[in-house]
Amino acid sequence: MKIAITGGTGFVGRSVARALVSEGHAVVLIARGHDQTCPSIQQLPNARFVAAGLDDTDQLAAAFAGCQAVAHCAGINREIGAQTYQNVHIDGTRRAVEAARRAGVGKIALISFLRARPYCGSGYHESKWAAEEIVRGSGLDYTVFKCGVIYGRGDHMLNHLSHAFHTFPMFAFVGFTDQPIRPTAVADIARLVKASLTAGALSRRTVAVMGPETLTLRQAVRRVARVVGRHPLMFPLPVWFHYTLGWLLEKVMVTPLVSIAQVRILTEGLAEASPPCEPLPPDMAPAIPFSEVQIRQGLPAPGRFTRRDILWCRRKARAKSAHPTRVFFELP
């Protein structure tokens, strides 16, 4: 099969691409540019790259031409300029669906968020729900994957925790109530998306995707710290403090240590879908544990945050370069 992947060079997209290529499928990786987090994705065999965003239906339809399915993995966890939740999650999904229809694509799989829902006061949650509704009402065969915390090599969670532990002697938890989470390995996500697109699994279903182990956020953070080999002083701080911190870090960091949307997510917990939806069949449920072995495999090289993580420093470096490196979105 030939399958298009939006957000194809991002964290989830490239994992889906590798899973598909490993079984002989051809992939079209659609992104506004190459994500430099993992340059090796550019050498993936049986893959074609298309530099396109979600703002042009004609471009998307041309990229989808000849494809039997689309994995819609593109998303953002903060708004920057024209990259708003409305433009990316809602309008972008609408254009992707229309392009799929024009290209004769038969199946679309959407990577959504576990607690995406309407009328909750969060632009992130509400826009992801709107994207789900667009896909469910598209007339195409579809699968909506409502995912919680996704981890693995090149993710935000392990990368940022590792760098934070090497940079700061302290770590502040979000709020005074410890919420449950069920981390899911990106390899399990890729396996499920591949099954839905190539084997007809989970047709016309919206399913909750959660890892096999339930633990508190603090337990998860302490587990990562233990594997990293750092022992920062850990303590809770009020939610309002983290909203303020998220607002500030969105202004100054290329990829914020925490965003406003992520603060909201962490205050709710990530151990059940909202609204409730179907569980995965037992034989398809994620099975990879959030173990020390898996954490170690997903960790970046040890190191602190650097000047390259500061937004104005990155912009200054781009201005001096004849071939600037772009940073593109990926779903958390």
C-alpha positions in Angstrom: 0.0 0.0 0.0 0.9 3.7 -0.4 0.1 5.8 2.7 0.4 9.5 3.3 1.3 10.8 6.7 0.7 14.4 7.7 3.2 15.6 10.3 5.3 12.9 8.7 8.7 14.0 10.1 7.3 14.6 13.7 7.6 12.3 16.6 4.5 10.1 16.0 4.5 10.5 12.2 8.0 9.2 11.7 7.4 6.2 14.0 4.3 5.3 12.0 6.4 5.7 8.8 9.0 3.3 10.0 6.4 0.8 11.0 4.8 0.9 7.6 8.1 0.8 5.6 9.3 -2.2 7.7 6.5 -4.2 6.2 7.1 -3.1 2.6 4.6 -0.2 2.3 5.4 3.1 0.6 4.9 6.3 2.5 4.5 10.0 1.6 5.8 12.1 4.4 4.0 15.5 4.5 5.5 18.3 6.6 6.3 22.0 6.3 10.0 21.0 6.5 12.4 18.4 7.9 12.3 18.1 11.7 16.0 18.1 12.7 15.2 16.1 15.8 15.7 13.0 13.8 17.6 13.6 10.5 17.7 9.9 9.7 14.1 10.0 8.7 15.3 11.7 5.5 17.0 8.5 4.5 14.0 6.3 5.1 13.7 3.8 2.1 10.5 3.7 0.1 9.5 7.2 1.3 8.8 10.4 -0.5 8.9 13.8 1.2 6.4 16.6 0.3 7.0 20.1 1.7 3.4 21.2 2.4 1.4 22.5 5.2 -2.3 22.0 6.1 -3.3 25.3 4.6 -3.6 24.3 0.9 -6.1 21.7 -0.1 -4.8 21.4 -3.6 -1.3 20.7 -2.4 -2.6 18.1 0.0 -4.7 16.4 -2.7 -1.6 16.3 -5.0 0.4 14.7 -2.2 -2.3 12.2 -1.4 -2.6 11.1 -5.1 -2.2 7.4 -5.5 -2.5 6.8 -1.7 -5.0 4.3 -0.3 -4.9 5.7 3.2 -3.8 8.8 5.3 -2.4 8.9 8.8 -3.3 12.4 10.1 -0.6 13.0 12.8 -0.1 16.7 12.5 -0.9 18.9 15.5 0.4 21.5 17.9 0.3 22.1 21.7 0.7 25.8 21.6 -0.2 28.6 19.2 2.5 30.5 17.3 1.4 33.2 14.8 -0.7 31.6 12.1 -0.2 28.2 13.6 -3.4 28.4 15.8 -5.6 25.6 17.0 -8.3 26.7 14.6 -5.9 26.7 11.6 -4.1 23.5 12.4 -6.5 21.2 14.2 -9.8 22.3 12.7 -9.3 23.9 9.3 -6.2 21.7 8.7 -8.2 18.6 9.3 -11.1 19.8 7.2 -8.7 20.4 4.3 -7.0 17.0 4.8 -10.4 15.3 4.7 -11.4 17.2 1.5 -8.0 16.4 -0.1 -8.5 12.7 0.8 -11.9 12.7 -0.9 -10.4 14.4 -4.1 -7.6 11.9 -4.2 -9.8 8.9 -3.8 -8.3 7.9 -0.4 -10.3 5.2 1.3 -9.2 5.4 5.0 -8.0 8.1 7.4 -6.6 7.6 10.9 -6.5 10.5 13.2 -4.2 10.9 16.2 -6.3 12.8 18.7 -6.1 13.5 22.5 -7.5 11.3 25.2 -9.5 14.0 26.9 -10.5 16.0 23.8 -14.0 17.3 24.3 -16.2 20.3 23.6 -17.2 23.2 25.9 -14.4 22.7 28.4 -12.7 26.1 28.1 -9.5 24.9 26.5 -8.7 25.7 22.9 -6.5 22.7 22.6 -9.1 20.2 23.9 -12.0 21.7 22.0 -10.1 22.0 18.7 -9.0 18.3 18.9 -12.6 17.3 19.5 -13.7 19.4 16.5 -11.1 17.5 14.4 -12.5 14.2 15.6 -16.0 15.3 14.6 -14.8 16.3 11.1 -13.2 12.9 10.6 -16.2 11.0 11.9 -18.5 12.9 9.7 -16.2 12.7 6.6 -18.0 9.8 4.9 -14.6 8.0 4.7 -13.6 4.9 6.6 -11.8 6.2 9.7 -10.3 5.4 13.0 -9.8 8.0 15.7 -7.1 7.3 18.3 -7.6 9.2 21.5 -4.1 9.1 23.0 -2.7 10.2 26.3 1.0 10.5 27.2 3.2 9.1 24.3 6.9 8.5 25.0 9.9 7.2 23.1 13.1 8.4 21.4 12.7 12.0 20.3 9.6 12.8 22.4 9.0 15.9 24.4 8.5 14.2 27.8 11.7 12.2 28.2 13.8 14.9 26.3 12.6 17.7 28.5 12.7 15.8 31.8 16.2 14.7 31.1 17.4 18.2 30.2 15.6 19.7 33.2 17.2 17.2 35.6 20.6 18.1 34.2 20.0 21.8 34.3 18.1 22.5 37.5 18.6 21.3 41.1 14.8 21.5 41.7 11.6 20.2 40.0 8.1 21.5 40.7 5.1 19.3 40.3 1.9 20.8 38.9 -0.5 21.4 41.7 -1.0 19.6 45.0 -3.2 16.8 43.7 -1.2 14.0 42.1 -3.0 12.8 39.0 -2.8 9.4 37.3 -1.3 8.8 33.9 -0.8 5.8 31.6 2.2 6.4 29.4 2.1 4.7 26.0 5.1 3.7 24.0 5.2 5.3 20.5 5.9 1.9 19.1 2.5 0.7 20.3 0.8 3.8 18.7 2.6 3.0 15.4 1.5 -0.6 15.5 -2.1 0.4 16.0 -2.1 3.0 13.3 -0.5 0.5 10.9 -3.2 -2.1 11.7 -6.0 0.3 11.1 -4.6 1.5 7.8 -3.3 -1.7 6.3 -5.5 -4.5 7.8 -8.8 -2.8 8.2 -8.7 -2.9 12.0 -10.9 -0.7 14.1 -13.0 0.5 11.2 -15.3 3.5 12.0 -14.3 3.4 15.6 -13.1 6.0 18.2 -10.8 4.2 20.7 -9.0 5.2 23.8 -5.2 4.4 23.7 -3.5 4.1 27.1 -0.4 2.2 28.3 -0.6 -1.0 30.4 0.5 0.6 33.7 -1.3 3.3 35.8 0.9 5.4 37.9 0.9 8.9 39.3 2.6 11.7 37.5 5.0 12.1 40.4 5.9 8.4 40.2 6.6 8.7 36.5 8.8 11.7 37.0 10.7 10.1 39.8 11.2 6.9 37.7 12.7 9.0 34.9 15.0 10.9 37.3 16.2 7.6 38.7 17.1 6.3 35.2 18.8 9.7 34.3 20.8 9.4 37.5 19.8 12.8 38.9 18.2 13.6 42.2 16.6 17.1 42.2 14.6 18.4 45.1 11.0 17.7 44.1 7.9 19.6 45.5 4.5 20.8 44.3 3.6 24.3 43.4 0.1 25.8 42.7 -1.5 25.4 39.3 -1.5 29.2 38.8 2.2 29.2 39.1 2.6 26.6 36.3 0.1 28.5 34.1 2.3 31.6 34.5 5.4 29.6 33.9 3.9 28.0 30.8 2.9 31.4 29.4 6.5 32.7 30.0 8.2 29.6 28.5 6.0 29.7 25.4 7.5 33.2 24.8 11.1 32.3 25.3 11.7 28.6 24.4 11.8 26.9 21.0 10.0 23.9 22.5 8.6 25.0 26.0 9.4 22.8 29.0 5.7 23.1 29.7 3.0 24.9 27.7 -0.3 26.3 28.9 -2.2 23.5 27.2 0.0 20.9 28.9 -0.6 22.4 32.3 -4.3 22.0 31.8 -3.7 18.4 30.6 -1.6 17.6 33.7 -4.2 19.0 36.1 -6.8 16.6 34.7 -4.8 13.3 34.6 -4.4 11.0 31.7 -5.8 7.7 32.8 -9.3 7.7 31.2 -11.0 9.1 28.1 -13.4 12.1 28.2 -16.0 11.7 27.0 -15.9 7.9 27.4 -15.2 5.9 24.2 -14.5 2.3 23.2 -11.5 0.5 24.7 -9.2 -1.3 22.4 -9.7 -5.1 22.0 -7.5 -6.9 24.5 -5.3 -8.4 21.8 -4.5 -4.9 20.4 -4.1 -3.0 23.7 -0.7 -1.4 24.3 1.6 -3.8 26.0 5.0 -2.1 26.3 5.5 -1.0 29.9 6.9 2.3 31.1 9.9 0.5 32.4 13.4 1.6 33.2 14.6 -0.2 30.1 12.1 1.6 27.9 12.9 4.9 29.5 16.6 4.4 29.0 16.1 3.6 25.3 14.1 6.8 24.8 16.4 9.2 26.6 18.5 11.7 24.7 22.2 12.2 25.2 22.8 13.6 28.7 22.9 17.4 28.7 21.6 20.7 29.9 19.3 23.1 28.2 21.4 25.4 26.0 21.2 28.7 24.2 19.7 26.8 21.2 16.6 26.1 23.3 16.0 29.8 23.7 13.7 31.2 21.0 15.6 34.5 20.3 18.9 32.7 20.1 17.5 30.2 17.6 16.1 33.1 15.5 19.4 34.9 15.6 21.2 31.8 14.5 18.7 31.3 11.6 19.3 34.9 10.5 23.0 34.2 10.2 22.6 30.9 8.3 22.1 30.6 4.6 20.2 27.4 5.2 18.2 27.9 8.4 16.9 25.0 10.3 13.1 25.0 10.8 11.3 23.6 13.8 8.0 22.0 13.1 5.1 20.9 15.2 4.3 17.5 16.5 1.5 16.3 18.7 2.4 15.8 22.3 
